[in-house]
Amino acid sequence: MMMLMIFVVTLGLGFLVHSIMRDVGFGPIANGIIVVVAVYLGLYVRYRYFWNAPGNEAAITVLFGGATPLVALYILGMFNLRFLQRK
């Protein structure tokens, strides 16, 4: 059941990101995988390398979980636009 939920969320996020990024993106499935991997990577970095402050732990976690996919998609989108879509 958990794997089905992860698959549906990944596919949904992929289509959402694909509709926003259009030609710069990598397609719905690849965008979804990038987002899910970036969220997990951001949360790993947050819990592994940043000290837990008692007052703002939730805010830092949400920031890392939300900002990491945005940064990853921006960097990969610019790479795609610059190097992979040459005409």
Helices and strands as residue ranges (DSSP letters): H 2-21, G 22-24, H 28-49, H 57-79, I 80-84
